[in-house]
Amino acid sequence: MSTMFADTLLIVFISVCTALLAEGITWVLVYRTDKYKRLKAEVEKQSKKLEKKKETITESAGRQQKKKIERQEEKLKNNNRDLSMVRMKSMFAIGFCFTALMGMFNSIFDGRVVAKLPFTPLSYIQGLSHRNLLGDDTTDCSFIFLYILCTMSIRQRETQQEREHKGKREREKQASRRAGSPVWGLIPGPWDHDLS
């Protein structure tokens, strides 16, 4: 039982280290580059500029103004695509590293029960949770299943923090738009209810 606990802690540590490795690779290959910084600044600047133009445009706006907005939206879309292409380089590097690491860790933990699940997994998940393990006890947990669970929980936390940050900015934008609206406050919207 103590070796199983040690394996579990080791896998949690491995998942944290691989998440940090992925962030480090992304920082080296993407976030610190001048191209990424320039594109990110350009996207943010264009987004703000486009928001301001959309706020000032009226229903009776001419075709000229609408075409300018469409051109800016197209430019913003192209810059976002370029930003995604810059990030793609790190995704390939991370994929290559993780493929090598998974092969190594799978050979180390092959056939070892690393944890005992407090539930019986669904039948279509049992192939992953009981992978390369002997016996019929479906509550036995393999390395790959525990590693995926740990990694998903770490990544989910990162993306949740990013979403909260973006959501806060969106609420601020909506609040500034609603402040100028003549019907603001009369009709409740989804933003008027605290769901947390």
C-alpha positions as CSV (number, residue, x, y, z in Angstrom):
1,M,0.0,0.0,0.0
2,S,2.9,2.4,0.8
3,T,4.4,1.9,-2.7
4,M,1.0,2.7,-4.2
5,F,0.8,5.9,-2.2
6,A,4.4,6.8,-3.2
7,D,3.6,6.1,-6.9
8,T,0.5,8.3,-6.7
9,L,2.5,11.1,-5.2
10,L,5.2,10.6,-7.8
11,I,2.6,10.8,-10.6
12,V,1.1,14.0,-9.2
13,F,4.6,15.4,-9.0
14,I,5.3,14.3,-12.6
15,S,2.1,15.9,-13.9
16,V,3.0,19.2,-12.1
17,C,6.5,19.1,-13.6
18,T,5.3,18.4,-17.1
19,A,2.8,21.2,-16.9
20,L,5.6,23.5,-15.8
21,L,7.8,22.2,-18.6
22,A,5.0,22.9,-21.1
23,E,4.7,26.5,-19.8
24,G,8.5,26.9,-19.9
25,I,8.7,25.7,-23.5
26,T,5.8,28.0,-24.4
27,W,7.5,30.9,-22.7
28,V,10.8,30.3,-24.5
29,L,9.4,29.6,-27.9
30,V,6.4,32.0,-27.9
31,Y,5.8,34.5,-25.1
32,R,9.3,36.1,-24.9
33,T,9.7,36.5,-28.7
34,D,9.4,40.0,-30.2
35,K,7.0,38.7,-32.9
36,Y,4.5,37.5,-30.4
37,K,4.7,40.6,-28.3
38,R,4.2,42.8,-31.3
39,L,1.3,40.7,-32.6
40,K,-0.4,40.6,-29.2
41,A,0.0,44.4,-28.8
42,E,-1.4,44.9,-32.3
43,V,-4.4,42.6,-31.6
44,E,-5.2,44.4,-28.3
45,K,-4.9,47.8,-29.9
46,Q,-7.1,46.8,-32.9
47,S,-9.7,45.3,-30.6
48,K,-10.0,48.5,-28.5
49,K,-10.1,50.6,-31.7
50,L,-12.8,48.4,-33.2
51,E,-14.8,48.5,-30.0
52,K,-14.7,52.3,-29.9
53,K,-15.8,52.5,-33.6
54,K,-18.6,50.1,-33.0
55,E,-19.8,52.1,-30.0
56,T,-19.8,55.4,-32.0
57,I,-21.5,54.0,-35.1
58,T,-25.2,54.6,-35.4
59,E,-28.0,52.8,-37.2
60,S,-28.0,55.4,-40.0
61,A,-24.2,55.0,-40.6
62,G,-23.1,55.1,-44.1
63,R,-21.5,52.4,-46.1
64,Q,-18.1,54.0,-45.8
65,Q,-18.1,53.6,-42.0
66,K,-19.4,50.0,-42.2
67,K,-16.7,49.1,-44.7
68,K,-14.0,50.6,-42.5
69,I,-15.3,48.4,-39.6
70,E,-15.4,45.3,-41.8
71,R,-11.8,46.0,-42.9
72,Q,-10.7,46.4,-39.3
73,E,-12.4,43.2,-38.4
74,E,-10.7,41.4,-41.2
75,K,-7.3,42.8,-40.2
76,L,-8.0,41.8,-36.6
77,K,-8.9,38.3,-37.8
78,N,-5.7,38.0,-39.8
79,N,-3.6,39.1,-36.8
80,N,-5.3,36.6,-34.6
81,R,-4.5,33.9,-37.2
82,D,-0.8,35.0,-37.2
83,L,-0.8,34.9,-33.4
84,S,-2.1,31.3,-33.5
85,M,0.6,30.3,-36.0
86,V,3.3,31.7,-33.7
87,R,1.8,29.5,-30.9
88,M,1.7,26.5,-33.1
89,K,5.6,26.2,-33.0
90,S,5.4,25.6,-29.2
91,M,2.6,23.1,-29.6
92,F,4.7,20.9,-31.9
93,A,7.6,21.1,-29.5
94,I,5.4,20.2,-26.5
95,G,3.8,17.4,-28.4
96,F,7.2,15.9,-29.3
97,C,8.4,16.2,-25.7
98,F,5.3,14.7,-24.2
99,T,5.3,11.8,-26.6
100,A,8.9,10.9,-25.5
101,L,8.0,11.4,-21.8
102,M,4.9,9.3,-22.1
103,G,6.8,6.4,-23.6
104,M,9.3,6.5,-20.8
105,F,6.8,6.8,-18.0
106,N,4.6,4.1,-19.5
107,S,7.5,1.7,-19.5
108,I,8.3,2.6,-15.9
109,F,4.8,2.1,-14.6
110,D,3.7,-0.7,-16.9
111,G,1.6,-3.2,-15.1
112,R,1.7,-1.4,-11.8
113,V,-1.4,-0.4,-9.8
114,V,-0.6,3.2,-8.9
115,A,-3.9,4.0,-7.1
116,K,-7.2,2.6,-6.0
117,L,-10.2,4.4,-7.4
118,P,-13.1,5.1,-5.0
119,F,-15.5,4.3,-7.8
120,T,-16.0,1.8,-10.7
121,P,-15.3,3.7,-13.9
122,L,-17.7,3.7,-16.8
123,S,-17.2,0.8,-19.2
124,Y,-15.8,3.0,-22.0
125,I,-13.3,4.5,-19.6
126,Q,-12.2,1.2,-18.1
127,G,-9.8,0.5,-21.0
128,L,-7.9,3.6,-20.0
129,S,-8.2,3.3,-16.2
130,H,-7.2,-0.3,-16.2
131,R,-4.7,-0.2,-19.0
132,N,-1.9,-2.9,-18.9
133,L,-3.0,-4.0,-15.4
134,L,-3.5,-7.7,-14.5
135,G,-6.6,-8.8,-12.7
136,D,-10.3,-7.9,-13.0
137,D,-10.6,-5.3,-10.3
138,T,-11.7,-2.3,-12.2
139,T,-11.0,0.1,-9.3
140,D,-7.3,-0.5,-9.9
141,C,-5.9,2.6,-11.5
142,S,-3.1,2.7,-14.2
143,F,-0.5,5.4,-14.6
144,I,-2.0,6.9,-17.7
145,F,-5.4,7.4,-16.2
146,L,-4.1,9.1,-13.0
147,Y,-1.7,11.2,-15.0
148,I,-4.5,12.4,-17.3
149,L,-6.7,13.3,-14.4
150,C,-3.9,15.2,-12.7
151,T,-2.9,17.0,-15.8
152,M,-6.5,17.9,-16.7
153,S,-7.1,19.4,-13.2
154,I,-3.9,21.5,-13.4
155,R,-4.7,22.7,-17.0
156,Q,-8.4,23.3,-16.1
157,R,-7.3,25.6,-13.3
158,E,-5.1,27.6,-15.6
159,T,-7.8,28.0,-18.2
160,Q,-10.3,28.9,-15.5
161,Q,-8.1,31.8,-14.4
162,E,-7.7,33.0,-18.0
163,R,-11.5,32.8,-18.5
164,E,-12.2,34.8,-15.3
165,H,-9.7,37.5,-16.4
166,K,-11.3,37.7,-19.9
167,G,-14.8,37.6,-18.4
168,K,-14.0,40.5,-16.2
169,R,-12.9,42.6,-19.2
170,E,-16.0,41.6,-21.1
171,R,-18.3,42.7,-18.2
172,E,-16.5,46.0,-18.0
173,K,-17.0,46.5,-21.8
174,Q,-20.7,45.6,-21.4
175,A,-21.1,47.9,-18.5
176,S,-19.6,50.8,-20.4
177,R,-21.9,50.1,-23.4
178,R,-25.0,49.7,-21.2
179,A,-24.3,53.0,-19.4
180,G,-25.0,54.9,-22.6
181,S,-28.1,52.9,-23.4
182,P,-31.6,54.5,-22.8
183,V,-33.1,51.1,-21.7
184,W,-30.3,50.1,-19.4
185,G,-31.7,49.0,-16.1
186,L,-35.3,48.6,-17.3
187,I,-34.9,45.1,-18.7
188,P,-32.9,42.6,-16.6
189,G,-30.2,40.7,-18.5
190,P,-28.1,37.7,-17.7
191,W,-25.4,40.0,-16.3
192,D,-27.8,41.2,-13.6
193,H,-27.9,37.9,-11.8
194,D,-25.0,36.6,-9.8
195,L,-24.6,32.9,-10.5
196,S,-21.6,32.2,-8.4
